[in-house]
Amino acid sequence: MGRGKTLTMPERAQVDLIVQLNMSVSLMSARIHCSRTLNDCYMSDPVAYGTSKSTGRARKLKQRDERNVARAVSNTMKSAEDVIQKNGGFTKY
């Protein structure tokens, strides 16, 4: 699942100003046109906001297992079932 949009620098400045004016989070969300959760995440740690990267989906096979599959399949007439059985069933279907 993808990530939503993050606050731009002008939006962050607006949030900082609204926080200093002691306005509510719902009013802040209405003025900036973004969710309350987005504002809460920014206000909880403004310095670290937006620095984490999405690592993506976890791989089904480790690199070592991929090399083993490639080695087992290269220059042979083995079926997928033969490769799975020979290598201990490490592939997941």
C-alpha positions as CSV (number, residue, x, y, z in Angstrom):
1,M,0.0,0.0,0.0
2,G,1.4,3.4,-1.0
3,R,1.9,6.3,1.2
4,G,-0.2,9.5,1.2
5,K,1.1,12.9,0.4
6,T,3.3,14.7,2.9
7,L,3.1,18.4,3.9
8,T,4.9,20.8,1.7
9,M,7.2,23.5,3.2
10,P,4.5,26.2,2.9
11,E,2.0,23.9,4.5
12,R,4.4,23.2,7.4
13,A,4.9,26.9,7.9
14,Q,1.1,27.3,8.1
15,V,0.8,24.5,10.6
16,D,3.5,26.1,12.8
17,L,1.7,29.4,12.7
18,I,-1.7,27.9,13.5
19,V,-0.1,26.0,16.4
20,Q,1.3,29.3,17.8
21,L,-2.2,30.8,17.5
22,N,-3.6,27.9,19.5
23,M,-6.2,26.9,16.9
24,S,-7.8,23.5,16.9
25,V,-6.6,20.6,14.9
26,S,-9.9,20.3,13.0
27,L,-9.7,24.0,12.0
28,M,-6.1,23.5,11.0
29,S,-7.0,20.6,8.8
30,A,-9.8,22.6,7.2
31,R,-7.5,25.6,6.4
32,I,-4.7,23.5,4.9
33,H,-7.0,20.9,3.2
34,C,-5.3,17.8,4.7
35,S,-6.2,15.2,7.3
36,R,-6.0,15.5,11.0
37,T,-3.7,12.5,11.2
38,L,-1.3,14.3,8.8
39,N,-1.2,17.3,11.1
40,D,-0.8,15.2,14.2
41,C,2.1,13.4,12.7
42,Y,3.8,16.6,11.8
43,M,3.1,18.3,15.2
44,S,4.4,15.3,17.2
45,D,7.9,15.6,15.7
46,P,8.4,18.4,13.1
47,V,12.1,17.9,12.8
48,A,11.9,14.2,11.8
49,Y,8.7,14.6,9.7
50,G,8.9,13.2,6.2
51,T,12.4,11.7,6.6
52,S,11.5,8.0,6.8
53,K,11.5,6.1,3.5
54,S,9.1,3.4,2.4
55,T,11.1,0.1,2.1
56,G,8.5,-1.6,0.0
57,R,7.2,-5.1,0.0
58,A,9.4,-7.8,1.6
59,R,11.0,-10.2,-0.8
60,K,9.7,-13.8,-0.9
61,L,13.2,-15.2,-1.5
62,K,16.4,-14.1,0.0
63,Q,19.3,-13.3,-2.4
64,R,21.0,-16.6,-1.5
65,D,17.9,-18.6,-2.3
66,E,17.5,-16.7,-5.6
67,R,21.1,-17.7,-6.5
68,N,20.4,-21.3,-5.6
69,V,17.3,-21.4,-7.8
70,A,19.2,-19.8,-10.7
71,R,22.0,-22.3,-10.3
72,A,19.6,-25.2,-10.1
73,V,17.6,-24.2,-13.2
74,S,20.5,-23.1,-15.5
75,N,21.3,-25.5,-18.3
76,T,18.9,-28.2,-17.1
77,M,15.5,-29.5,-18.0
78,K,14.1,-29.5,-14.5
79,S,10.5,-28.5,-13.7
80,A,9.6,-26.0,-11.1
81,E,8.4,-28.8,-8.7
82,D,11.8,-30.6,-9.1
83,V,13.7,-27.4,-8.1
84,I,11.4,-26.8,-5.1
85,Q,11.8,-30.3,-3.8
86,K,15.6,-30.3,-4.3
87,N,16.1,-27.0,-2.5
88,G,13.9,-27.8,0.5
89,G,10.7,-26.1,-0.6
90,F,12.0,-22.6,0.2
91,T,9.8,-20.9,-2.4
92,K,6.4,-19.8,-1.3
93,Y,3.3,-20.0,-3.5
